[in-house]
Amino acid sequence: MFVDRAKITIKSGKGGNGAVTFRREPYVPEGGPDGGDGGKGGDVIFVADRNLRTLMDFRYKRKYEAENGQDGMKKKRFGKAGQDLIIAVPMGTVVIDEETGHVMKDLTEDGQRFVAAKGGKGGRGNVNFKNSVRQAPNFAEAGGAARERSVILEMKLIADVGLVGFPNVGKSSLLSIATSAQPKIANYHFTTIDPNLGVVNIYDDSFVMADIAGIIEGASEGLGLGFRFLKHIERTKVLIHVVDVSGSEGRNPKEDFDKINKELETYSPKILKKPQLVAANKIDMVDEDSEEYKDFKEYVEAKGYKVFPMSAPLNMGVKEILSAALEELRKIEANPPEEEDSYEYFDFESEDKDPTYRDITVGYDETDDVYTLEGKQLSKIFRSTNFNDMGSLRYLYKYIEGKGAIEKLKEMGLEEGDFIRIEDYDMEYWDE
């Protein structure tokens, strides 16, 4: 089964907590603090792997977690860093943040890596908080929190040549003749419900060709399986537009040609800028000298496209159109177009760069008659506070006061005896 979309949950590792320890060896006067730092939590990293073809594995496992960092230890020993979690995905996979819908990364090259969730930083041990006034700090810093998010993995095939056209016009037959691929072939609509890939070997050269499953009128608006099919055309360099010139399905070849191109243009105008070769398939069922075929060829060539008569099952004209496709690919390689990045990436790991990271937001909860303080750095310091140690409490209070939060609360009406809430903890305020 070809799976090209999956939703999973990823979670990085939590940073290890700093240690609160003191030297206890005999004959060591005034040993002092020696608590080491915690280890960094593991990252969650996506890596593009050319050996993978689908997102099948993600149908059975939906949650992925990196290893937590180890807590710090005595004698100033650091905790071990958590092991990174490497998640291999096929080339052409787009990583999307489900909550915002923003694209995080487009993995198009083999071995390309992307950190989707950074592990929490290790907390500092109490040895870091010793100073001339605070000789025996009885607190340490908590490790950074793990980061969890739901992501959508969407795969777009990476092929040099894409076969497009209505269902049952002979795309799968052409792919099977030109490559070693073995798609299912039968005389009914939507034989191909998943894209197929194959490698064409010609003139001591090769290229990857994809049979993009049948497109119908209205596909660009989501009819049939339109969006699922059309997205796989975006990465191809050259298109081979297969048209049934025999009209065996009761359709007009010229109308078929126009309808498919209209769907491609509606989905993305950039697609029609790609080189397009037209394979006039099932030519064995009509006469090349017939007025119907001549009319079709003149109509298509007037629009600037080359027409190649072909009968895929009989292997007639196949080499000619494959040679033309190879020539177009060589032209593109000789003069590659400027790459346009169609995605606007968002920095999801910019917490440390965020100027608001250390800000404190003040508020008032009328329901509980309590003043509130919120902030990312505040939460981290709060989790590190030892409420049985006056030095630790003083460190928390000095941080809050230094950010001007106390003055802001007083302006809102804070008085002695009122309560201040940080996370789920309420503290009574008394002016020093």
N, C-alpha and C positions, 0 to 999 in steps of 0.2 A: 504494500500500500504506500502510495506517495503522500506524505504529510508535509505541507508547506506552511503551517501556522500552528503555534502552540502557546499556551499561557502557563507560566511557572512563577513560583515565589522564590526569591533568593534572599539570603541573610548572611551578612558578614559576621566575623567573629568579634566578640566583645573584648575590649582591652583588659589586661590583667590589672588588679588593684595593687597599688603600692603597699609595701609592708610597713607595719609599725612594730619595730623590734629595737632592743637595746643590748649592748654588749654585756655579757654576764660572766666573762672569764675571771677566774680568781687572779689576784695580783694585778688587775688592770683598773687603776683608780679612775673614777669619772669616765666610765666607758662611753657613755653617750649613745645617741641613736645610730643605728646601722641598717635600717630597713631599705631594701633595694626596690627598684622600679619594676612595675609589672610589664609583661610582654605585650607587644602589639597584637591585635586580633587579625585573623586571616582575611585576605581580600577574596571577593568572588570575581573571577576573571573569565571572560568569554574568549575563546580562541578559534579562529577559522581553520577548518581542516578539509583539505581537498579530497580526502578519502570518504567523506560522508556525503550522502546524496539526499537524505530527507531528515525531517525532525521527528521521526517515528519514536525515538527513545523517550521523548518528552511527553508522550501520551500515557506512559506508565509510571513515570516519576515526576511529580509536580513541585516538590519542595527541595531546595538545595541550601545547605548551611556550611559555612567555613568554620574552622576550628577557633575556639576562644584562646586568647593569650593567657599565659600562666601568671599567677600572682607573684609579686616580688617576694624575696626571701631575706632572711637575716644575713649578716656579714656583707651587706651591700650587694648581694647577688641579684641579678636581674632575672625576671621570669622569662620563660621560653616564649618566643613569638608563636602565635597560632599559624598552622599550615594553611596556605592559600588553597582555595578550591578552584580548580581549572575545569571549565565546562566547554567541551568541544562542540562546535556547530558547523554546518556546511558553509562553504564559501557562498557569499550572496545573502547571508542572513542579516536582517535588519533588527536591531534591538530597540524596542519601544517601551517607554514608561507607561504603564496602563493608566495610572491616575491622571496624568496630564495629557497623554496622547503624544508627547514629544518624542522625537527620535533621539536615542542616546548614541547609537553608533551603527554604521553600515560596514559590515565586515566583508570585504570583497577580495582580499588577497590571502593566499595560504600562509598560515602562521601569524596573521594579524591578531593582536591582542587588545582587549579593552577591559578596564577595571570598572565593573558595573556597581559594585558596592565595596567601599573601603572599610577595612577593619578598624575598630576603635583604637585610639592611642593608649599605650600603657600608662597607668597612673604613677605618679612619683612617690617614692618611699619617704618615710619621715626624715631621713637624713637630709633631704633637700630643703626642709623647713627649719633647720637649725640656724639660729643667728645669735648675735651677742646678747639679745634680750631673752629669746626663747631657746634655752639650752636643752630642753628635753621635750620636744614636740610629741604629743601623744596622739597624733593623727597623720594620715597620709592621703594621697589623692586617689579617688576612684578611677578605675579604667574607663576609657571612652565607651559609649554605648554602641551596640551593634546596629547596623543599618539594614532594614528589611524593606523590600519593595516587590511588587508584582510587575513582571515584565512580559511583554508579548514578543515572541520570536516569529518573524515573518521572513520566509525564504523566497528569493527571486532567483530563478535559474541564471547561471552565467554561461552563455553559449555564444559562439561567433556568428552563427547563422540561425535564424528562426524561420520555421515554416508556418505560414498563416493561410487562412482560407476557410470557407464554409465546411461543415461536417461532410464526410464521405466524398471529398473531392480527390483523395489520393495522397494526402500528406504522409500518412503512416506507411503507405506502400513505398513512397520515395525514400523515407528514412530507412526502411528495412533493406532496400536495394543498395542504397549508398553506404550503409554502415553495417556493423554487426549487431545492431539493436534488433530486438524481436518484439515489436509492438503487436498487440492483438488487432487483427484486421478482419473486417466483415462488412457486408453490404447493408448497413443500417446506420441511422443517425447516432452521433455521439458514441461511436465505437471507442474512441479515445476519451477517457474522462480525467486522465492525468497526463502531464507533459512527459515526453520521453526524450532521452538524450542518446546520441551516438557519435562516434568519431569517424570522420570521412578521411580516408587515406588516398591522396591523389598527387601524382607528379613529385614523389619524394617529399611531400608536404602533407599536412593534416590540419583539420579544424573540427571544432565541436559543433554539431548541428542538433537543434531541438525541434521536436514536433509539438507546437503549441496547440493544445486541444481545441476542438472546433469552436469557432466564434459565431454567434448568431446576431441577427439584427437586434439592436437594443442592448448589446452586451456592455457597452460603455455606461449604460444606466443601471447595470446590475442584473439584467435579465439573463435567464439561464444560469450559467456559472461565470458570467462575464468578467467580474473583477478578478476572480481567482485565475482566470486564463490570461487576461490582458497584462497583468503585472509582470508576467514572465517574459514579455516581449521587450521590456524597457532596457534590459542589459545587452541585448543582441546588437551586433555591429551591422549585419546585412540581413535583409528579409528576402525570402523566396515566397512569392504569393502564388499559391497553387489554385488554378481555376479549372473547373470541369467545362471544357469547350464543347463537349458533345451535347450538353443540355440533358443528360440522361436522368437528372433528378427533376426535370420539368421547370428548371429555372433558366433565366437568360444570363449568359456568361458576362456580358457587359454590366448588367445590373449587379451581379454578384461581385464583380471587381470593385465597383463604386461603393457598394454597401459596406464591404469589409474595410476599405480605406477610410470611409466616413467614420466607422466605429473606432478605428485606430486614431484618427485625428481628434475625435471627440474626447477620447480617453487621455491622450497626450499629444499635442501638436508636434512635439519633438520626434515622435516615432516616424512620422512621414518624411522627416529629414534624412532618415537612414537610406542607404542605397537599397533599391527594391528591384528584384528580377521577377518576371512573370512567367510561370510555368504553365503553358497551355496543355494541361493533362488530358488523357483519354483521346489523344489525336488519332489513335488507331480506329476510333469509332466514327470519325468524320474524314472528309477529304481535304487535304491541305489547300487544294485549289478551289474549294467550295466558297461560295459567296459569304456564307455564315462565318467561316474562319477568317477569311480576308477582312471582313468587316470588323471582327473583334480585334484582329492584329492592328489594323489601321487606327482603330479607336484608342487602344492602349498606347501605341507608340506616339500618337499625337499628344498624349499627356506626358511624354518624356521617359517612358519605361521600355526596356527591351523585352521582347517576347520570345520564348523558347518552346517550340512544339515538343511534346514529350508524351510517352506512354510508360509510366513507372513499372507496371507488371511485366511488360515486354522489354524493359531496359532500353527503350528507344529515347534518345535525346537526354538521357540522365547525365552522361559524362559532360555534355556540352554546358548544361546549366551549372553543374558543380564546378567546372573550370571557370565559368564566368564569376561565380561566387568567390572562388579562390583569388581571382584577379582583383576583385573589389576589396577583399581583405588585405591584399598586399598593398593596394593604394592607400588604404587607411593606415596601415603600419608605417608606410613611408612618410605620410603626412597626417599624423594623428591629430584629430580635432582637439581643441581646448576642452579639457574636462570641466563639466559644469556639475558642481555638487548640488543636487536637488534637495538636500536636506539642510535644515538649520539646526545645528546641534546645540544642546543645552548642557551646561556644566552642572552635573548633578552632585559633584563631589567638591563643591566650592565652600563648604562650611567654614573651613579655616581662613578663607579669604574674605568671607562675608563680613563687612564692617558692622553689621548688626549682631554678630555672634556674641559679643560681650555686653551688649545693651541689656538693660533691665526695664521691663514694661510694668508700670504700676497701675492698679485698678482697685475697684471697690465692689464687693459682692453684697448687694442689699439684702438678699435672702438670708444669708448667714451673718450679716452685720460684721464683715471682716474685710480688711484691706488685703490686696493680693500683690505678689511680686512674681514675675515670670521672666525667664531668660535661659538660653542654652548653656552659657558658661556658668550662670548662677546654679542651674540644676546640677551641673557636674561638681561644683564646689559643695553644694548642699549634700550630695550623696557621699562626699568624702568627710563630712563633719562628724566628729566624735562628740556627742552631746553630753558626755560625762567628763569632758575635759574643757576647762575654761579657755585654754589657749586656742583650741580648735574653734570654739564658739566665737571667740574674739576675732579670729581670722575671717570667719564668715561675715560677722558684723562689719568689720573694716572694709571688706569688699563691697558690701551693699551701700555703706555710707560713702565710700569713695566714688561710686557711680552716681551719687546724687539722689539715690532712690528715697532715702529718709526725708530729705528736704522736700521732695515732690509729694510724699505722703502727708507731710505736715501741712503743705499748701492745700491738700484735699481735706484736711480736718483731723489728721491723726493726733491723738492725745495719749498721755500716759494711761495704761490700763486697757487700751484697745489691742485687738489681736491682728497680727500679720500672718498671712498664709503663704507658705512656699510649698508647692506641690500639694501633698495631703497632710502637711504638718502646720499646726497653728501655734504661734509664739506670741506671748504677751509683751507689749512694748513698754519699757521704762527708760526715761531719759537719763543718761549717765550724769 
